[in-house]
Amino acid sequence: MMKKTNTNTILAGGLALAVFGAWSLGDYINGNLELLPVDRVPTNQTAVVAQPFDVKNLFPVWVASSTKTQDQSGESGSVDDLFASTKPVAPPMEAVVADMAPPVQKTDYAAVLASHMRLESLAVNGGFINGKFYRVGEDIADFEYPSGNRQVIPRLVEVRARSVIVAHGGKRTEIVL
């Protein structure tokens, strides 16, 4: 019986030592983590500030004050009177025409091509445009665009000393190094 008691005592002491060791290790790690220099990374995001709850802005309903006398409860008229339907009045035609959206303007694809095409280097018979080599006379299918009911594919037509000429839709655009 003496051996069993010693074994239980040793196991209980070992368990207590393990718990104490784990606790001490956790405190040591937390203490060292608090000493690490942590800087806040600046961001371009702006903080969202909560606006106070305003029922009038949430439900913009306006009810004209009633000319009826108020009853003892302090309310005037009936609910039916407050929400009685009125005949809608059509706005004048000038206001309707003024509110119409302006006509859609056509896109200037020559300017779009010139701003998106990047000439990276030149060769005698072509050039690298946006990472791809195109020979004179070759279509630049990556910059295909719609024109009316057909698609226009720009074509490399000329190589100059420091630029290339791209023809598209009857126009010519110079892309400079």
C-alpha positions as CSV (number, residue, x, y, z in Angstrom):
1,M,0.0,0.0,0.0
2,M,2.9,2.3,0.6
3,K,4.0,2.1,-3.1
4,K,0.5,3.1,-4.4
5,T,0.4,6.2,-2.2
6,N,3.8,7.3,-3.3
7,T,2.9,6.8,-7.0
8,N,-0.3,8.9,-6.6
9,T,1.7,11.6,-4.8
10,I,4.3,11.6,-7.5
11,L,1.7,11.8,-10.3
12,A,-0.2,14.6,-8.5
13,G,3.1,16.5,-8.0
14,G,4.1,16.0,-11.6
15,L,0.7,17.3,-12.8
16,A,0.9,20.3,-10.6
17,L,4.4,21.0,-11.9
18,A,3.2,20.7,-15.5
19,V,0.3,23.1,-14.9
20,F,2.6,25.6,-13.2
21,G,5.2,25.3,-16.0
22,A,2.5,25.9,-18.7
23,W,1.2,28.9,-16.8
24,S,4.7,30.4,-16.3
25,L,5.5,29.8,-20.0
26,G,2.3,31.6,-21.0
27,D,3.1,34.6,-18.8
28,Y,6.6,34.8,-20.2
29,I,5.3,34.7,-23.9
30,N,2.6,37.4,-23.2
31,G,5.2,39.6,-21.5
32,N,7.5,39.4,-24.5
33,L,4.7,40.0,-26.9
34,E,3.7,43.3,-25.1
35,L,7.3,44.5,-25.6
36,L,7.2,44.1,-29.4
37,P,7.1,47.5,-31.2
38,V,3.9,47.6,-33.3
39,D,3.3,50.5,-35.6
40,R,0.0,51.3,-37.1
41,V,0.0,51.1,-40.9
42,P,-1.5,54.2,-42.4
43,T,-4.4,53.6,-44.7
44,N,-6.3,55.8,-47.2
45,Q,-9.7,54.7,-45.7
46,T,-11.7,57.2,-43.9
47,A,-13.6,56.4,-40.8
48,V,-17.3,56.1,-41.1
49,V,-19.0,58.3,-38.6
50,A,-22.5,57.2,-37.6
51,Q,-25.1,59.8,-38.2
52,P,-27.8,60.4,-35.6
53,F,-31.1,58.6,-36.5
54,D,-33.4,61.2,-38.0
55,V,-36.9,59.9,-38.8
56,K,-37.7,62.9,-40.9
57,N,-34.9,62.1,-43.3
58,L,-35.6,58.4,-43.3
59,F,-39.3,58.9,-44.0
60,P,-39.8,62.3,-45.7
61,V,-43.6,62.5,-45.3
62,W,-45.1,65.9,-44.9
63,V,-48.7,66.3,-43.7
64,A,-50.3,69.7,-43.8
65,S,-51.6,70.9,-40.4
66,S,-55.3,70.5,-40.1
67,T,-57.7,73.4,-39.6
68,K,-60.0,71.1,-37.6
69,T,-60.1,71.6,-33.9
70,Q,-58.1,69.1,-31.8
71,D,-60.0,66.6,-29.6
72,Q,-59.2,65.8,-26.0
73,S,-56.4,63.4,-27.0
74,G,-54.5,66.2,-28.8
75,E,-54.9,64.7,-32.2
76,S,-56.5,66.5,-35.0
77,G,-58.9,64.9,-37.5
78,S,-58.9,61.2,-38.4
79,V,-56.3,58.9,-39.9
80,D,-58.4,58.7,-43.1
81,D,-58.2,62.5,-43.4
82,L,-54.4,62.5,-43.0
83,F,-53.9,59.9,-45.7
84,A,-56.7,60.9,-48.1
85,S,-55.7,60.5,-51.7
86,T,-55.3,63.6,-53.8
87,K,-55.4,63.8,-57.5
88,P,-51.8,63.9,-58.8
89,V,-50.8,66.9,-60.9
90,A,-48.7,66.3,-63.9
91,P,-45.6,68.5,-64.2
92,P,-45.4,70.9,-67.1
93,M,-43.8,69.5,-70.3
94,E,-40.8,71.9,-70.1
95,A,-39.9,70.4,-66.7
96,V,-40.1,66.8,-68.2
97,V,-37.9,67.7,-71.1
98,A,-35.4,69.5,-68.8
99,D,-35.1,66.4,-66.6
100,M,-34.3,64.1,-69.5
101,A,-30.8,62.7,-69.6
102,P,-28.4,64.4,-72.0
103,P,-27.6,62.5,-75.2
104,V,-24.8,59.9,-75.0
105,Q,-21.6,61.2,-76.5
106,K,-19.6,58.9,-78.8
107,T,-16.3,57.6,-77.4
108,D,-13.2,59.0,-79.0
109,Y,-11.4,55.6,-79.6
110,A,-8.3,57.3,-81.0
111,A,-7.7,58.9,-77.7
112,V,-8.5,55.7,-75.8
113,L,-6.1,53.7,-78.0
114,A,-3.3,56.3,-77.5
115,S,-3.8,56.3,-73.8
116,H,-3.8,52.5,-73.4
117,M,-1.3,51.4,-76.0
118,R,2.3,51.4,-74.7
119,L,5.1,51.2,-77.2
120,E,8.0,49.4,-75.4
121,S,10.6,49.0,-78.1
122,L,11.1,49.1,-81.9
123,A,12.5,46.8,-84.5
124,V,13.0,47.4,-88.3
125,N,9.8,45.6,-89.2
126,G,7.6,46.1,-86.1
127,G,7.4,47.0,-82.4
128,F,6.5,45.7,-78.9
129,I,3.1,47.1,-77.9
130,N,2.0,46.2,-74.4
131,G,4.4,43.3,-74.2
132,K,3.5,41.7,-77.6
133,F,5.5,42.0,-80.8
134,Y,3.5,43.2,-83.9
135,R,4.9,43.3,-87.4
136,V,3.9,46.0,-89.9
137,G,0.6,45.1,-91.5
138,E,-0.4,42.9,-88.5
139,D,-3.7,43.4,-86.7
140,I,-3.6,44.4,-83.0
141,A,-6.6,42.3,-81.9
142,D,-6.2,43.1,-78.2
143,F,-7.5,46.6,-78.9
144,E,-10.6,45.7,-81.0
145,Y,-13.5,48.0,-80.5
146,P,-17.1,48.4,-81.7
147,S,-18.0,51.0,-84.3
148,G,-21.7,51.1,-85.3
149,N,-22.6,47.5,-86.2
150,R,-19.1,46.2,-86.9
151,Q,-15.9,45.6,-85.0
152,V,-12.8,47.7,-85.8
153,I,-9.4,46.0,-85.3
154,P,-6.4,48.4,-85.2
155,R,-3.4,47.6,-87.5
156,L,0.2,48.5,-87.3
157,V,1.0,50.3,-90.5
158,E,4.3,52.1,-90.1
159,V,7.4,52.1,-88.0
160,R,9.2,55.4,-87.5
161,A,12.4,56.4,-85.6
162,R,10.8,56.7,-82.2
163,S,7.1,55.8,-82.8
164,V,4.7,53.6,-84.7
165,I,1.5,54.5,-86.6
166,V,-1.6,52.4,-85.9
167,A,-4.5,52.7,-88.4
168,H,-8.1,52.0,-87.1
169,G,-11.5,53.0,-88.4
170,G,-10.1,55.4,-91.0
171,K,-7.9,57.2,-88.5
172,R,-4.2,57.0,-87.8
173,T,-2.8,57.2,-84.3
174,E,0.9,57.7,-83.5
175,I,2.2,55.8,-80.5
176,V,5.5,57.2,-79.2
177,L,8.2,55.4,-77.2
